[in-house]
Amino acid sequence: MGPFACAASMGILVWISDRWVFQGWAAWARLGIQVVLGALLYGILVKLFRLDAWSEIEVLLYEFGGKRSRVIRWLGGTKARADA
C-alpha cells in the first residue's frame, strides 16, 4: 500500500503543478519538468515514509555513480557514507 500511496500522491502533485504552475508553457517543457518533478517527489515521499522501496532506489542511485556524487551520498544517509 505504501508505494501506491506515494505514487498516487506524486501523481496528484504533478497534476496540480500542471494546472496551476506550468499551464501556459510549451508541452515539451512541461513534460520535461514534470518528469523530473515526479521522480523527485516520489523519491522524497518514499524516503519520508521510510518504505522498503527506498533501499531499492539507493541501490539504483549507487549503480549510476553514487560513490562519486556527494549529493547521492547525502541522500543515502549514513549507510552511503560508510560505503564510500
Secondary structure, 3 states (H helix, E strand, C coil): CHHHHHHHHHHHHHHHHHHHCCCCCCHHHHHHHHHHHHHHHHHHHHHHCCCCHHHHHHHHHHHHHHCCCHHHHHHHCHHHHHHC
